[in-house]
Amino acid sequence: MRNIKLIIRYDGTRYNGWQKQGNTENTIQGKLEQLLSKMTGEEIEISGSGRTDSGVHAIGQVANFRTNTSLSLEEIAAYMQQYLPKDIGIVKVEEEKERFHSRLNAKKKQYDYRIYLGKENPVFERNYIWHLGEELQIEEMEKAISYLEGTHDFKSFCGNKKMKKSTVRTIEKIKITRQGNYLTLSFIGDGFLMNMVRILTGTLVEVGQGKKKAEEMPKILEEKRREVAGMMAPAQGLFLMKVWY
């Protein structure tokens, strides 16, 4: 049995997220499994490094599947590129060791969140950016970041209130980059909870708007309640950039 690793990029605009669901075939995982099953003549199950939400995009999603196919890596890549929808692309196809698992073996991930501060509508980028349309106090946001980096219980920043597993995660770095009216927040960490990056982004934006103070971050972490953190940023500004193994 071969273990095939894929690096995938996709525009999540028209999909109901990564994870396949019983009530819709319109998911990234669903499209990939359908195509791979047709290609191999086998019932294929694919595992992704993370479950991106509806409307979220990926530059470097990693997935793997097991198969007995005799097709070469080049033939698999060519078939997938030919028959996948045009908003899903295969960057790389590799053979992996039998025990490799795209989610369980991931060491850290990077997500980028993109915001547009300008007043005019970003017509051609509207599906890939949060149009905030106002200036932010970047220095205050960076102060807030200093409290959020490191190892903490991020339960207040988790979208799943019934989460029973550990909500402790380590954020290695949060970086703000500005180019003109474009603001990018980059998050690198050992793993992220449901909606965590979007809630962190929304909270940092509220700090930048003066609605929250940077010094409130330790208390928000301590409370472990979703209600005390900020809003959840919209899905379309979020990109899964890279996964390390």
ZIDA-V213273 format. One record per residue. RES is the residue in three letters. SS is DSSP state (hx for helix, st for strand, lp for the rest). PSI is psi in radians with two decimals (none if undefined). Layout:
BEGIN
res=RES ss=SS psi=PSI
res=RES ss=SS psi=PSI
END
This chain:
BEGIN
res=MET ss=lp psi=2.20
res=ARG ss=st psi=2.61
res=ASN ss=st psi=1.94
res=ILE ss=st psi=2.27
res=LYS ss=st psi=2.35
res=LEU ss=st psi=2.45
res=ILE ss=st psi=2.18
res=ILE ss=st psi=2.50
res=ARG ss=st psi=2.54
res=TYR ss=st psi=2.66
res=ASP ss=lp psi=1.94
res=GLY ss=lp psi=0.09
res=THR ss=lp psi=-0.83
res=ARG ss=lp psi=0.18
res=TYR ss=lp psi=2.70
res=ASN ss=lp psi=0.83
res=GLY ss=lp psi=-3.08
res=TRP ss=lp psi=-0.89
res=GLN ss=lp psi=2.31
res=LYS ss=lp psi=2.58
res=GLN ss=st psi=2.67
res=GLY ss=lp psi=-0.45
res=ASN ss=lp psi=0.02
res=THR ss=st psi=2.55
res=GLU ss=lp psi=0.02
res=ASN ss=lp psi=1.05
res=THR ss=lp psi=2.78
res=ILE ss=hx psi=-0.83
res=GLN ss=hx psi=-0.77
res=GLY ss=hx psi=-0.79
res=LYS ss=hx psi=-0.74
res=LEU ss=hx psi=-0.80
res=GLU ss=hx psi=-0.68
res=GLN ss=hx psi=-0.80
res=LEU ss=hx psi=-0.78
res=LEU ss=hx psi=-0.62
res=SER ss=hx psi=-0.70
res=LYS ss=hx psi=-0.71
res=MET ss=hx psi=-0.73
res=THR ss=hx psi=-0.35
res=GLY ss=lp psi=0.27
res=GLU ss=lp psi=2.87
res=GLU ss=lp psi=1.82
res=ILE ss=lp psi=2.32
res=GLU ss=lp psi=2.27
res=ILE ss=st psi=2.43
res=SER ss=st psi=2.35
res=GLY ss=st psi=2.77
res=SER ss=lp psi=-0.39
res=GLY ss=lp psi=2.75
res=ARG ss=lp psi=1.63
res=THR ss=lp psi=2.53
res=ASP ss=lp psi=2.94
res=SER ss=lp psi=2.23
res=GLY ss=lp psi=-0.12
res=VAL ss=lp psi=2.58
res=HIS ss=st psi=2.95
res=ALA ss=st psi=2.38
res=ILE ss=st psi=-0.57
res=GLY ss=st psi=0.82
res=GLN ss=st psi=2.46
res=VAL ss=st psi=2.40
res=ALA ss=st psi=2.83
res=ASN ss=st psi=2.69
res=PHE ss=st psi=2.73
res=ARG ss=st psi=2.46
res=THR ss=st psi=2.73
res=ASN ss=lp psi=0.13
res=THR ss=lp psi=2.56
res=SER ss=lp psi=0.04
res=LEU ss=lp psi=2.50
res=SER ss=lp psi=2.87
res=LEU ss=hx psi=-0.67
res=GLU ss=hx psi=-0.69
res=GLU ss=hx psi=-0.68
res=ILE ss=hx psi=-0.82
res=ALA ss=hx psi=-0.80
res=ALA ss=hx psi=-0.73
res=TYR ss=hx psi=-0.81
res=MET ss=hx psi=-0.75
res=GLN ss=hx psi=-0.61
res=GLN ss=hx psi=-0.69
res=TYR ss=hx psi=-0.18
res=LEU ss=lp psi=2.70
res=PRO ss=lp psi=2.68
res=LYS ss=lp psi=-0.20
res=ASP ss=lp psi=0.22
res=ILE ss=st psi=2.20
res=GLY ss=st psi=2.53
res=ILE ss=st psi=2.03
res=VAL ss=st psi=-0.69
res=LYS ss=st psi=2.52
res=VAL ss=st psi=2.19
res=GLU ss=st psi=2.67
res=GLU ss=st psi=2.33
res=GLU ss=st psi=2.92
res=LYS ss=lp psi=2.75
res=GLU ss=lp psi=-0.65
res=ARG ss=lp psi=-0.07
res=PHE ss=lp psi=2.34
res=HIS ss=lp psi=2.18
res=SER ss=lp psi=-0.54
res=ARG ss=lp psi=-0.85
res=LEU ss=lp psi=-0.48
res=ASN ss=lp psi=-0.02
res=ALA ss=lp psi=2.29
res=LYS ss=lp psi=-0.72
res=LYS ss=st psi=2.86
res=LYS ss=st psi=2.72
res=GLN ss=st psi=2.21
res=TYR ss=st psi=2.43
res=ASP ss=st psi=2.43
res=TYR ss=st psi=2.23
res=ARG ss=st psi=2.28
res=ILE ss=st psi=2.46
res=TYR ss=st psi=2.15
res=LEU ss=lp psi=-0.25
res=GLY ss=lp psi=2.76
res=LYS ss=lp psi=-0.70
res=GLU ss=lp psi=2.65
res=ASN ss=lp psi=2.26
res=PRO ss=lp psi=1.36
res=VAL ss=hx psi=-0.85
res=PHE ss=hx psi=-0.09
res=GLU ss=hx psi=0.16
res=ARG ss=lp psi=-0.45
res=ASN ss=lp psi=0.00
res=TYR ss=lp psi=0.32
res=ILE ss=lp psi=2.62
res=TRP ss=st psi=2.01
res=HIS ss=st psi=1.69
res=LEU ss=lp psi=-0.70
res=GLY ss=lp psi=0.40
res=GLU ss=lp psi=2.77
res=GLU ss=lp psi=2.69
res=LEU ss=lp psi=2.67
res=GLN ss=lp psi=1.60
res=ILE ss=hx psi=-0.70
res=GLU ss=hx psi=-0.68
res=GLU ss=hx psi=-0.68
res=MET ss=hx psi=-0.70
res=GLU ss=hx psi=-0.57
res=LYS ss=hx psi=-0.78
res=ALA ss=hx psi=-0.68
res=ILE ss=hx psi=-0.66
res=SER ss=hx psi=-0.47
res=TYR ss=hx psi=-0.41
res=LEU ss=hx psi=-0.46
res=GLU ss=lp psi=2.65
res=GLY ss=st psi=-2.93
res=THR ss=st psi=2.11
res=HIS ss=st psi=2.89
res=ASP ss=st psi=1.95
res=PHE ss=lp psi=0.52
res=LYS ss=hx psi=-0.60
res=SER ss=hx psi=-0.33
res=PHE ss=hx psi=0.38
res=CYS ss=lp psi=2.30
res=GLY ss=lp psi=-0.20
res=ASN ss=lp psi=1.73
res=LYS ss=lp psi=-0.34
res=LYS ss=lp psi=0.22
res=MET ss=lp psi=2.13
res=LYS ss=lp psi=-0.37
res=LYS ss=lp psi=3.00
res=SER ss=lp psi=2.40
res=THR ss=lp psi=0.29
res=VAL ss=st psi=2.24
res=ARG ss=st psi=2.81
res=THR ss=st psi=2.08
res=ILE ss=st psi=1.98
res=GLU ss=st psi=-0.73
res=LYS ss=st psi=2.45
res=ILE ss=st psi=2.14
res=LYS ss=st psi=2.35
res=ILE ss=st psi=2.21
res=THR ss=st psi=2.32
res=ARG ss=st psi=2.32
res=GLN ss=st psi=1.84
res=GLY ss=lp psi=-2.17
res=ASN ss=lp psi=0.13
res=TYR ss=st psi=2.23
res=LEU ss=st psi=2.27
res=THR ss=st psi=2.23
res=LEU ss=st psi=2.07
res=SER ss=st psi=2.25
res=PHE ss=st psi=2.14
res=ILE ss=st psi=2.20
res=GLY ss=st psi=2.99
res=ASP ss=lp psi=-0.12
res=GLY ss=lp psi=2.75
res=PHE ss=lp psi=2.42
res=LEU ss=lp psi=2.98
res=MET ss=lp psi=2.17
res=ASN ss=lp psi=0.15
res=MET ss=hx psi=-0.79
res=VAL ss=hx psi=-0.68
res=ARG ss=hx psi=-0.63
res=ILE ss=hx psi=-0.69
res=LEU ss=hx psi=-0.77
res=THR ss=hx psi=-0.84
res=GLY ss=hx psi=-0.68
res=THR ss=hx psi=-0.77
res=LEU ss=hx psi=-0.64
res=VAL ss=hx psi=-0.71
res=GLU ss=hx psi=-0.59
res=VAL ss=hx psi=-0.77
res=GLY ss=hx psi=-0.45
res=GLN ss=lp psi=-0.13
res=GLY ss=lp psi=0.14
res=LYS ss=lp psi=-0.42
res=LYS ss=lp psi=2.73
res=LYS ss=lp psi=2.55
res=ALA ss=hx psi=-0.66
res=GLU ss=hx psi=-0.17
res=GLU ss=hx psi=-0.26
res=MET ss=hx psi=-0.80
res=PRO ss=hx psi=-0.69
res=LYS ss=hx psi=-0.68
res=ILE ss=hx psi=-0.75
res=LEU ss=hx psi=-0.76
res=GLU ss=hx psi=-0.64
res=GLU ss=hx psi=-0.59
res=LYS ss=lp psi=0.68
res=ARG ss=lp psi=2.26
res=ARG ss=hx psi=-0.58
res=GLU ss=hx psi=-0.43
res=VAL ss=hx psi=-0.29
res=ALA ss=lp psi=3.13
res=GLY ss=lp psi=-2.97
res=MET ss=lp psi=2.88
res=MET ss=lp psi=2.11
res=ALA ss=lp psi=2.61
res=PRO ss=lp psi=2.72
res=ALA ss=hx psi=-0.64
res=GLN ss=hx psi=-0.24
res=GLY ss=hx psi=-0.05
res=LEU ss=st psi=2.36
res=PHE ss=st psi=2.28
res=LEU ss=st psi=2.00
res=MET ss=st psi=-0.80
res=LYS ss=st psi=2.59
res=VAL ss=st psi=2.31
res=TRP ss=st psi=2.56
res=TYR ss=lp psi=none
END
